Amino acid sequence: MTESRKPSRRFQRRLEDFTCERCGAFNVGDGYTNHCSACLTSKHVDIHPGDRTAACGGLMRPVAVDRIHGRPRLTHRCERCGFERANYARPEETEAVIRLMRDLADDTG
C-alpha cells in the first residue's frame, strides 16, 4: 500500500506477532500492539493506527513519557522522517518504561 491511497480514519485492529528490528525481542501481538515490549521501539508503518499505509517504514524511538489518566503514554519519533505518535504503554511494560525514563533523564541532565 502507498501513502497516496486514501487511508481509513478508523482504527484497524491487526493481530500480528513481530520480532523487534532494534533489539531482536519476539513480541506476541494482541491486535493493539504498537511497540516492542522489551525496548519500547515502534515502527512507522501506519498513517492511522492499524492501516499499514505509511511508506516510510523507519524505526520509531520512544522520546518522551507522560501520564494520561494515570497511565504511562509514550511518544515515538520516526528516525527516518521525524513523524511522531503517542501510544499507551502496557502494565507489563512498567520496568521498560522506568528504564526509558532514566535514560531520558540522563540525556537531558
C-alpha distances in whole Angstrom, upper triangle without the diagonal:
4,7,8,7,10,10,12,15,17,17,15,17,15,18,17,20,19,21,22,21,24,27,26,26,25,24,24,21,23,20,20,20,19,21,23,27,29,28,25,23,19,16,13,10,10,11,13,14,13,9,7,5,8,8,11,12,16,18,20,23,26,28,30,31,33,34,33,35,36,33,32,28,27,25,22,22,19,21,19,18,20,18,20,20,23,23,26,28,29,33,33,31,34,36,32,32,36,35,33,35,38,36,35,38,39,37,38,42
4,5,6,9,9,13,15,17,18,16,19,18,21,20,22,21,23,23,22,24,27,27,28,27,26,26,23,25,22,22,22,20,22,24,28,29,28,26,23,19,16,13,10,10,10,13,15,14,11,9,6,7,6,10,11,15,18,19,23,25,27,29,30,32,34,33,35,36,33,32,28,26,24,22,20,18,19,17,16,18,16,19,19,22,23,26,28,30,34,34,32,35,36,33,33,36,35,32,35,37,35,34,37,38,36,37,41
4,5,7,8,11,13,16,16,16,19,19,22,21,23,22,24,23,22,24,28,28,28,28,26,27,24,25,22,22,22,19,21,24,27,29,28,25,22,19,15,12,10,9,8,11,14,14,10,9,6,6,6,9,12,14,17,18,22,23,25,26,28,30,31,30,33,34,31,30,26,24,22,20,18,16,18,15,14,16,14,16,17,20,21,25,27,29,33,33,31,34,35,32,31,35,34,31,33,36,33,32,35,37,34,35,39
4,6,8,12,14,17,18,18,21,21,25,24,27,26,28,27,26,28,31,31,32,31,30,30,27,28,25,25,25,23,25,28,31,33,31,29,26,22,19,16,14,13,11,13,16,16,13,12,9,9,9,12,15,18,21,22,25,27,28,30,32,33,34,33,35,37,35,33,30,28,25,23,22,19,21,19,17,19,17,19,20,23,25,28,30,32,36,37,35,37,39,36,35,38,38,35,37,39,37,35,39,40,37,38,42
4,6,10,12,15,16,16,19,19,22,22,25,25,27,27,26,29,32,31,32,31,29,29,26,26,23,23,24,22,24,27,31,33,32,29,26,23,20,16,14,12,11,12,15,15,11,11,8,10,11,14,16,19,22,23,26,28,29,31,32,33,34,33,35,37,34,33,29,28,26,24,23,21,23,21,19,21,18,21,20,23,24,27,30,31,35,36,34,37,39,36,35,39,38,35,37,40,38,36,40,41,39,40,43
4,7,9,12,14,14,18,19,22,23,26,26,28,28,28,30,33,33,33,31,29,29,26,26,22,22,23,22,24,28,31,33,32,29,27,23,20,17,15,12,10,11,14,14,10,12,9,11,13,16,18,21,23,23,26,28,29,30,31,31,32,31,32,35,32,31,28,27,25,24,23,21,24,22,20,21,18,20,19,22,23,26,29,30,34,35,34,36,38,35,34,38,38,35,37,40,38,36,39,41,39,39,43
4,6,9,10,11,14,15,19,19,23,23,26,25,25,27,30,30,30,28,26,26,22,22,18,18,20,18,21,24,27,30,29,26,24,20,18,15,12,9,7,7,10,10,7,9,7,9,12,15,16,19,21,21,24,25,26,27,28,28,29,27,29,31,29,28,25,24,22,21,21,19,23,21,19,20,17,18,17,19,19,23,25,27,30,31,30,33,35,32,31,35,35,32,34,37,35,33,37,39,36,37,41
4,5,8,8,12,14,18,19,22,23,26,26,27,29,31,31,30,29,26,25,21,21,17,17,19,18,21,25,27,30,29,26,24,21,19,16,14,11,9,7,9,9,7,10,10,12,15,18,19,21,23,22,25,25,27,27,28,28,28,26,27,30,27,27,24,24,22,22,22,21,25,23,21,22,18,19,17,19,19,21,24,25,29,30,29,32,34,32,31,34,35,32,34,37,36,34,37,39,37,38,41
4,7,9,12,15,19,20,23,24,27,26,27,28,31,31,30,29,26,25,21,20,17,16,18,17,20,24,26,29,28,25,24,20,19,16,15,11,9,6,8,10,9,12,11,13,17,18,19,21,22,21,24,24,25,25,25,25,25,23,24,27,24,24,21,21,20,20,21,20,24,23,21,21,17,17,15,16,16,19,22,24,27,29,28,30,33,30,29,32,33,30,31,35,34,32,35,37,35,36,39
4,6,10,12,16,18,21,23,26,25,27,28,30,30,29,27,24,23,19,18,14,13,16,16,19,23,24,28,27,24,23,20,19,17,15,12,11,7,8,9,9,12,13,15,19,20,20,22,23,22,24,24,26,25,25,25,24,22,23,25,23,23,20,21,20,20,22,22,25,25,23,23,19,18,16,16,16,18,21,22,25,27,26,28,31,29,28,31,33,30,31,35,34,32,35,38,36,36,40
4,6,9,13,15,18,19,22,22,24,25,27,27,25,24,20,19,16,14,11,10,12,12,16,19,21,24,24,21,20,17,17,15,14,10,10,7,5,6,7,11,13,14,18,19,19,21,21,19,22,21,23,23,23,22,22,20,21,23,20,20,18,18,18,18,20,20,24,24,22,22,18,17,14,14,13,15,17,18,21,23,23,25,28,26,25,28,29,27,28,32,31,30,33,35,34,34,38
4,6,10,12,16,17,21,21,22,25,26,25,24,22,19,17,14,12,9,9,12,12,16,19,20,24,24,21,20,17,16,15,13,10,11,8,6,4,6,9,11,14,17,19,18,20,20,20,22,22,25,25,24,25,25,23,24,25,22,22,20,20,20,19,21,21,24,24,23,23,20,19,16,16,15,16,19,19,22,23,23,26,28,26,26,29,30,28,30,33,32,31,34,36,35,36,39
4,7,9,13,15,18,19,21,23,24,23,22,19,16,14,10,9,5,6,9,11,14,17,18,22,22,19,19,16,16,16,14,12,14,11,8,6,9,11,14,16,19,20,19,21,20,20,22,22,25,25,24,24,24,22,23,24,21,21,19,19,20,19,22,21,25,25,24,24,21,20,17,17,14,15,17,16,20,20,20,24,26,24,24,28,28,27,29,32,31,30,34,36,35,36,39
4,6,10,12,15,17,19,21,22,21,19,17,14,12,8,8,5,7,8,10,13,15,17,20,21,18,18,15,14,15,12,11,14,12,9,6,9,10,13,15,18,19,17,19,19,19,21,22,25,25,25,26,26,24,25,26,23,22,21,20,21,20,22,21,24,24,24,24,21,21,18,18,16,17,18,17,20,20,20,24,26,24,24,28,28,26,29,32,31,30,34,35,34,36,39
4,7,10,14,16,18,21,21,19,17,14,11,9,6,5,4,8,8,11,13,14,15,19,20,18,18,16,16,17,15,14,17,16,13,10,12,13,16,18,20,21,19,21,20,20,22,22,26,26,25,27,26,25,26,26,23,23,21,21,22,21,23,22,25,25,26,26,24,23,20,20,17,17,17,16,19,19,19,23,24,23,23,27,27,26,29,31,31,31,34,35,35,37,39
4,6,10,12,15,17,18,16,14,11,9,7,5,7,7,9,8,10,11,12,14,17,18,16,16,13,13,15,13,14,17,16,13,10,13,12,16,17,18,19,16,18,17,18,20,21,24,25,25,27,27,26,27,27,24,23,21,20,21,20,22,21,23,23,24,25,22,22,20,20,17,18,17,17,20,18,18,22,23,21,22,26,26,25,27,30,29,29,32,34,33,35,38
4,7,10,13,15,15,13,11,8,6,5,5,8,9,11,9,11,11,10,12,14,16,15,14,13,13,16,14,16,20,19,16,13,16,14,18,19,20,20,17,18,17,18,19,20,24,25,24,27,27,27,28,28,24,23,22,20,22,20,22,21,22,23,25,25,23,23,21,21,18,18,17,16,19,17,17,21,21,19,21,24,24,23,26,28,27,28,31,32,31,34,36
4,6,9,12,12,9,8,6,5,7,7,11,12,13,10,10,10,9,11,12,13,13,12,11,11,14,13,15,19,19,16,14,16,14,17,17,18,18,14,15,14,15,17,18,22,23,23,26,27,27,29,28,24,23,21,19,20,18,20,18,19,20,22,23,21,21,19,20,18,18,17,17,19,17,17,20,21,18,20,23,22,21,24,26,25,26,29,30,29,31,34
4,6,9,8,6,6,4,6,9,10,14,15,16,12,12,10,8,11,11,12,12,11,11,11,15,14,17,21,22,19,17,19,17,20,19,19,18,14,15,13,15,16,17,21,23,23,26,27,28,30,29,25,23,22,20,21,18,19,18,18,19,22,23,22,22,21,21,19,20,18,18,20,18,16,20,20,17,19,22,20,20,23,25,23,24,28,28,27,30,32
4,5,6,5,5,6,7,11,12,15,16,16,12,11,8,6,9,9,9,9,8,8,9,13,13,16,20,21,18,17,19,17,19,18,18,17,13,12,10,11,12,14,17,20,20,23,25,26,28,27,23,21,20,17,18,15,16,15,15,17,19,19,19,19,18,18,17,18,16,17,19,17,15,18,18,14,17,19,18,17,20,22,19,21,24,24,23,26,29
4,6,6,8,10,11,14,15,19,19,18,15,13,11,9,12,12,10,11,9,9,9,12,13,16,20,21,19,18,20,17,19,17,17,15,11,10,8,10,11,14,17,20,21,25,27,28,31,30,26,23,21,18,18,15,15,13,13,14,17,18,18,18,18,19,19,20,19,20,22,20,18,21,20,17,19,21,19,18,21,22,20,21,25,24,23,26,28
4,6,8,11,12,16,17,20,21,20,16,14,11,9,12,10,8,10,7,9,10,13,15,18,21,23,21,20,22,19,21,19,19,16,13,11,8,10,9,12,15,18,19,23,25,27,29,28,25,22,20,17,17,14,14,13,12,14,17,17,18,18,18,19,18,19,18,19,21,19,17,19,18,14,16,19,16,15,18,19,16,18,21,21,19,23,25
4,6,9,11,15,16,20,21,20,16,15,12,9,10,8,7,10,9,11,13,16,18,21,24,25,23,22,24,22,24,22,22,20,16,15,11,13,12,14,17,19,20,23,25,27,30,28,25,22,21,18,19,16,17,16,15,18,21,21,21,21,20,21,19,20,18,18,20,18,15,18,16,13,15,17,15,14,18,18,16,18,21,21,20,23,25
4,6,9,13,15,19,20,20,16,15,12,9,11,9,9,12,11,12,13,17,18,21,24,25,23,22,24,21,24,22,22,20,17,16,13,15,15,16,20,22,23,26,28,29,31,30,26,24,23,20,21,18,19,18,18,19,23,23,23,23,22,22,21,21,19,19,21,18,16,19,18,15,18,20,18,17,21,22,20,22,25,24,24,27,29
4,6,10,12,16,18,17,14,14,11,7,8,7,8,10,11,12,14,18,18,21,24,25,22,21,23,21,24,23,24,22,18,17,14,16,15,16,20,21,21,24,26,27,29,27,24,21,21,19,20,18,20,19,19,21,24,24,24,23,22,21,19,19,17,16,18,15,13,17,15,13,16,18,16,17,20,21,20,21,25,24,24,27,29
4,7,10,13,15,16,12,13,11,8,9,9,11,12,12,13,14,18,18,20,24,24,21,19,22,20,23,23,23,22,18,18,16,17,17,18,22,23,23,26,27,28,29,28,24,22,22,20,22,20,22,21,21,23,25,25,25,24,22,22,19,19,17,16,18,15,14,18,17,15,18,21,19,19,23,24,23,24,27,28,27,30,32
4,6,9,12,12,9,10,9,6,7,9,11,11,11,12,13,17,16,18,22,21,18,16,19,18,21,21,22,21,18,18,16,16,17,17,21,22,21,23,24,25,26,25,21,20,19,18,19,18,20,20,21,23,25,24,23,22,20,19,16,16,14,13,15,13,12,16,16,14,16,19,19,18,22,23,22,24,27,27,27,30,32
4,7,9,11,8,11,11,9,9,12,14,14,15,14,15,18,17,19,22,21,18,16,19,18,22,22,24,23,20,21,18,19,19,20,23,24,23,25,25,25,26,25,21,21,20,19,21,20,23,22,24,25,27,27,25,24,21,20,17,17,15,13,15,13,13,17,18,17,18,22,21,21,24,26,25,27,30,31,30,33,35
4,6,7,5,9,9,10,10,13,15,14,14,13,14,16,15,16,19,18,14,12,15,15,19,19,21,21,18,19,18,18,19,19,22,23,22,24,23,23,24,24,20,19,18,18,20,18,21,21,23,24,25,25,23,22,19,18,15,15,14,12,15,14,14,18,19,17,19,22,22,21,24,27,26,27,30,31,31,33,35
4,5,6,10,11,12,12,16,18,16,17,15,16,18,17,17,20,18,14,12,16,16,20,21,23,24,21,22,20,20,21,20,24,24,22,23,23,22,22,22,19,19,18,18,20,20,23,23,25,27,27,27,24,23,19,18,15,14,14,12,14,14,15,18,20,19,19,23,24,23,25,28,28,28,31,33,32,34,37
4,6,9,12,13,14,18,19,16,17,14,15,16,14,14,16,14,11,9,12,13,17,18,21,21,19,21,19,19,21,20,23,24,22,23,23,22,22,23,19,19,18,18,19,19,21,21,24,25,25,25,22,21,18,17,14,14,14,13,16,16,17,20,22,21,21,24,25,24,26,29,29,28,31,33,33,34,37
4,6,9,12,12,16,17,14,15,12,14,15,14,13,15,13,9,8,12,13,17,17,20,20,18,19,18,17,18,17,20,20,19,20,19,18,19,19,16,16,14,14,16,16,19,19,22,23,23,23,20,18,14,13,10,10,11,10,13,14,14,17,20,18,18,21,22,21,23,26,26,25,28,30,30,31,34
4,6,8,9,12,13,11,11,9,11,13,13,13,15,14,10,10,13,13,17,17,19,19,16,17,15,14,15,15,18,18,17,19,19,18,20,20,16,15,14,13,15,14,17,17,20,21,22,21,19,17,14,13,10,10,10,9,13,12,12,15,17,15,15,19,20,18,20,23,23,23,26,28,27,29,31
4,7,9,12,12,9,9,6,8,10,10,10,13,12,9,9,12,12,15,14,17,16,14,14,12,11,12,12,15,15,15,17,17,17,19,19,16,14,12,10,11,10,13,13,16,18,18,17,15,13,10,10,7,9,9,10,14,14,12,15,17,15,14,18,18,16,19,22,21,20,24,25,24,26,29
4,6,9,8,5,5,4,7,10,11,12,15,15,12,12,15,14,17,16,18,16,13,13,10,9,10,9,13,14,14,16,17,18,20,20,16,14,12,10,11,9,12,12,15,17,18,17,15,13,11,11,9,10,9,10,13,13,10,14,15,12,12,16,15,13,16,19,18,18,21,22,22,24,26
4,5,6,5,5,6,9,13,14,16,19,19,16,16,18,17,20,19,20,18,15,14,11,11,10,11,14,16,15,18,19,20,22,21,17,15,14,12,13,12,14,15,16,18,20,19,18,16,15,14,12,12,10,11,13,12,9,13,13,10,11,15,14,13,16,18,17,18,21,22,21,24,26
4,6,5,8,10,13,16,17,18,21,21,18,18,21,20,23,22,24,22,19,18,15,14,13,12,15,16,15,17,18,19,21,19,16,13,13,12,14,14,17,17,19,21,23,22,21,19,17,15,12,12,8,8,10,8,6,9,10,7,9,12,12,12,15,17,16,17,20,21,21,24,26
4,6,8,11,14,18,19,21,24,24,21,21,24,22,25,24,25,23,20,18,15,14,12,12,15,16,16,19,20,22,23,21,18,15,16,14,16,15,17,18,19,21,23,22,22,20,19,17,15,15,11,11,13,10,7,10,9,6,9,12,10,11,14,15,14,16,19,19,20,22,24
4,6,9,12,16,18,20,22,23,20,21,23,22,24,22,23,21,18,16,12,11,9,9,12,14,14,17,19,21,23,21,18,15,15,12,13,12,14,15,15,18,20,19,19,17,17,16,14,14,11,13,14,13,9,11,10,7,9,11,9,8,12,13,12,13,16,17,17,19,21
4,7,10,13,15,17,19,19,17,18,20,19,21,20,21,19,16,14,11,9,7,6,10,11,11,14,16,18,20,19,15,12,11,8,10,9,12,13,14,17,19,17,16,14,13,12,10,11,8,10,13,12,8,11,11,7,8,11,10,8,11,14,12,13,16,17,17,19,22
4,7,10,13,14,17,18,16,16,19,17,19,17,18,15,13,11,7,6,5,6,10,12,13,16,18,20,23,22,18,15,13,10,10,8,10,10,11,14,15,14,14,12,12,12,11,13,11,13,16,15,12,14,14,11,11,14,13,11,14,16,14,14,18,18,17,20,22
4,7,9,11,13,14,12,13,15,13,15,13,15,13,10,9,6,5,7,8,11,13,14,17,19,20,22,22,18,16,13,10,10,7,9,8,10,12,14,13,12,11,10,10,10,12,12,14,17,17,14,16,17,14,14,17,16,14,17,19,17,17,20,21,20,22,25
4,6,8,11,13,12,12,13,10,12,10,11,9,6,6,4,5,8,11,14,16,17,20,22,22,25,25,22,19,16,13,12,9,9,8,9,10,12,12,11,11,11,12,12,15,15,17,21,20,17,20,21,17,18,21,20,17,20,22,20,20,23,24,22,24,28
4,6,8,10,10,11,11,9,9,7,8,6,5,5,6,6,10,12,14,17,18,21,23,23,26,26,23,20,17,14,13,9,9,6,9,9,9,10,8,9,9,12,13,16,17,19,23,23,20,23,24,20,20,23,23,20,22,24,22,21,25,26,24,25,29
4,7,9,9,8,8,5,6,5,7,7,5,8,9,10,14,15,18,20,21,23,25,24,27,28,24,22,19,17,15,13,12,10,13,12,12,13,11,12,12,14,14,17,18,20,24,24,22,25,26,22,22,26,25,22,25,28,25,25,28,29,27,29,32
4,5,6,6,5,4,5,5,8,9,9,11,12,12,15,16,18,20,21,22,23,23,25,26,23,21,18,16,15,13,13,12,15,14,13,14,11,11,10,13,13,16,18,20,23,24,22,25,26,23,23,26,26,23,25,28,27,25,29,30,28,29,33
4,7,8,7,7,6,5,9,10,11,13,14,13,17,18,19,20,21,22,24,22,25,27,24,22,19,17,15,14,13,12,16,15,13,13,10,11,10,13,14,17,20,22,25,26,24,27,29,26,25,28,28,25,27,30,28,26,30,31,29,30,34
4,6,6,8,8,9,12,13,14,16,16,15,18,18,20,20,21,21,22,20,23,24,22,21,17,17,15,14,15,15,18,18,16,16,12,12,10,12,12,15,18,20,24,25,23,26,28,25,24,28,28,25,27,30,29,27,30,32,30,31,34
4,6,8,10,10,14,15,14,16,16,14,17,17,19,19,19,20,20,19,21,22,19,18,15,15,14,13,15,15,18,19,17,17,13,13,10,11,10,13,15,17,20,21,20,23,25,22,21,25,26,23,25,28,27,26,29,31,29,30,34
4,6,9,10,13,15,14,16,16,16,18,19,21,22,22,23,23,22,23,25,21,21,18,17,17,16,17,17,20,20,19,19,16,15,13,14,13,15,17,17,21,22,21,24,26,23,23,27,27,25,27,30,29,28,31,33,31,33,36
4,5,8,11,13,13,16,17,17,20,21,23,24,25,25,26,25,26,28,25,24,21,20,19,17,18,17,20,19,18,19,16,16,14,16,15,18,20,21,25,25,24,27,29,27,26,30,30,27,29,33,31,30,33,35,33,34,38
4,6,8,10,10,13,14,15,18,20,22,24,24,26,27,26,28,29,26,25,22,20,19,17,17,15,18,17,16,17,15,16,14,17,16,19,20,22,25,25,24,27,29,26,26,29,29,26,29,32,30,29,33,34,32,33,37
4,6,9,10,13,15,16,19,21,23,25,26,27,29,28,30,31,28,27,23,22,20,18,17,15,18,16,15,17,14,16,15,18,18,21,23,25,28,29,27,30,31,28,28,32,31,28,31,33,31,30,34,35,33,34,38
4,6,7,10,12,13,17,18,20,22,24,25,27,27,29,30,27,25,22,20,18,15,14,12,14,12,11,13,11,13,13,16,17,20,22,24,28,28,26,29,30,27,26,30,29,26,28,31,29,27,31,32,30,31,34
4,6,9,12,14,18,20,22,24,26,28,30,30,33,34,30,28,25,22,20,17,15,12,14,11,11,13,12,15,16,19,20,23,25,27,30,30,28,31,32,28,28,32,31,27,30,32,30,29,32,33,30,32,35
4,6,9,11,14,17,18,21,24,26,28,28,31,32,29,26,23,20,18,14,12,9,10,7,7,10,10,13,14,17,19,22,23,25,29,29,26,29,30,26,26,29,28,25,27,29,26,25,29,29,27,28,32
4,7,9,13,16,18,20,23,25,27,27,30,31,27,25,22,19,17,13,12,9,10,8,9,12,11,13,14,17,17,21,21,23,27,26,24,26,27,23,23,27,25,23,25,27,25,24,28,28,26,28,31
4,6,10,13,15,18,20,23,26,26,29,30,26,23,20,17,15,11,9,6,6,5,7,9,10,12,13,16,17,20,20,22,26,25,22,25,25,21,21,24,23,20,22,24,21,21,24,25,22,24,28
4,6,10,12,15,18,21,23,24,27,27,24,21,18,14,13,9,8,6,6,7,10,10,10,11,12,14,15,17,17,20,23,22,19,21,21,18,18,21,19,16,19,21,18,18,22,22,20,22,25
4,7,9,12,14,17,20,21,24,24,20,17,15,11,9,5,5,4,6,8,10,9,8,8,9,11,12,14,14,17,21,20,17,19,19,16,15,18,17,14,16,19,16,15,19,20,17,19,23
4,6,9,12,15,18,20,23,22,19,16,13,10,8,5,6,7,7,11,12,10,11,10,10,11,12,14,14,17,19,19,15,17,17,13,13,15,14,10,13,15,12,11,15,16,14,16,19
4,6,8,11,14,16,19,19,16,12,10,6,6,4,6,9,10,14,14,12,12,9,10,9,10,11,11,14,17,17,13,14,14,11,10,12,11,8,10,12,11,9,13,14,13,14,18
4,7,10,14,16,20,19,17,13,11,7,6,6,6,10,11,14,14,11,12,9,10,10,12,13,13,17,19,20,16,16,16,13,11,13,12,9,9,12,10,7,11,12,10,11,15
4,7,10,13,16,16,14,10,8,6,5,7,9,13,14,18,17,14,14,10,11,9,11,12,12,15,17,18,15,15,15,13,10,12,12,8,8,11,10,7,10,13,11,11,15
4,7,10,13,12,10,6,6,5,6,9,12,16,17,21,20,17,16,13,12,9,10,9,9,13,14,16,13,12,13,11,8,10,11,8,7,11,11,9,11,14,14,14,16
4,7,10,9,8,6,5,7,8,12,15,18,20,23,23,19,18,14,13,10,10,9,10,13,14,17,14,13,15,14,10,12,14,12,10,13,14,12,13,16,16,16,18
4,6,6,5,5,6,9,11,15,18,21,24,26,26,22,21,17,15,11,11,9,10,12,13,16,14,12,15,15,11,13,16,14,12,15,17,15,16,19,20,19,21
4,5,5,6,7,10,12,16,19,22,25,27,26,23,21,17,14,11,10,9,11,13,14,17,16,15,18,18,14,16,19,17,15,19,21,18,19,23,23,22,24
4,6,9,10,13,16,19,22,25,28,31,30,27,24,21,18,14,13,11,12,13,14,17,17,16,19,19,16,18,21,20,18,22,23,22,22,26,26,25,27
4,7,9,13,16,19,22,26,28,31,30,27,25,22,19,15,14,11,11,12,11,15,15,13,16,17,14,15,18,17,16,19,21,20,20,24,25,24,25
4,6,10,13,16,20,23,25,28,28,25,23,19,16,12,10,7,7,9,8,12,11,10,14,14,11,13,16,15,14,17,19,18,19,22,23,23,25
4,7,10,13,17,20,22,25,25,22,20,16,14,10,9,6,6,8,9,12,10,9,12,11,8,10,13,11,11,14,16,14,16,19,19,19,21
4,7,10,13,16,19,22,21,18,16,13,10,7,6,4,6,9,11,13,11,11,14,12,9,12,14,12,11,15,16,14,16,19,19,19,22
4,6,10,13,15,18,18,15,14,10,8,5,5,6,6,10,13,14,11,12,14,11,8,12,13,10,10,14,14,12,15,17,16,17,20
4,7,10,13,15,15,12,10,7,6,4,6,9,10,14,16,18,15,15,17,14,12,14,15,11,12,15,14,12,15,17,16,16,20
4,7,9,12,12,9,8,5,5,6,8,11,11,15,18,19,15,17,18,14,13,16,15,12,13,16,15,13,16,18,16,17,20
4,6,9,8,6,6,4,7,9,11,14,15,19,22,22,19,20,21,17,16,19,18,14,16,18,16,14,17,18,16,17,20
4,5,6,5,5,6,9,12,14,17,17,21,24,24,21,22,23,19,18,21,20,17,19,21,18,16,20,21,18,20,23
4,6,6,8,10,12,15,17,20,20,23,26,26,22,24,24,20,20,22,20,17,19,21,17,16,20,20,17,19,22
4,6,8,11,14,17,19,22,23,25,29,28,25,27,27,23,23,26,24,21,23,24,21,20,24,24,21,22,26
4,6,9,12,16,18,22,23,26,29,30,26,28,29,25,24,27,25,22,24,26,23,21,24,25,22,23,26
4,6,10,13,16,19,21,24,27,28,24,26,26,23,22,24,23,19,21,23,20,18,21,22,19,19,23
4,7,11,13,17,19,22,25,26,23,25,26,22,21,24,23,20,21,23,21,19,22,24,21,21,25
4,7,10,14,16,19,22,23,20,22,23,20,18,21,21,17,18,21,19,17,20,22,19,19,23
4,7,10,13,16,19,21,18,20,21,18,16,20,20,17,17,21,20,17,20,23,21,21,25
4,7,10,13,16,18,15,16,19,16,14,17,18,15,15,19,18,16,19,21,20,20,23
4,7,10,13,15,13,14,17,14,12,16,17,15,15,19,19,17,20,22,22,22,25
4,6,9,12,10,11,14,13,11,14,16,14,14,18,18,17,20,22,22,23,25
4,7,8,6,8,11,9,8,11,13,12,13,16,16,16,18,21,21,22,24
4,5,5,7,11,10,9,12,14,14,15,18,19,19,21,23,24,25,27
4,5,6,9,10,10,12,14,15,15,18,19,20,21,24,25,26,27
4,6,8,9,10,12,13,14,16,18,19,20,22,23,25,26,28
4,6,5,6,9,10,11,12,14,15,16,18,20,21,23,24
4,5,5,6,9,10,10,12,14,15,16,18,20,21,22
4,5,5,6,9,10,11,12,14,15,17,18,20,21
4,5,5,6,9,10,10,12,14,15,16,19,20
4,5,5,6,9,10,10,12,14,15,17,18
4,5,5,6,9,10,11,12,14,16,16
4,5,5,6,9,10,11,12,14,15
4,5,5,6,8,10,10,12,14
4,5,5,6,9,10,11,12
4,5,5,6,9,10,10
4,5,5,6,9,10
4,5,5,6,9
4,5,5,6
4,5,5
4,6
4
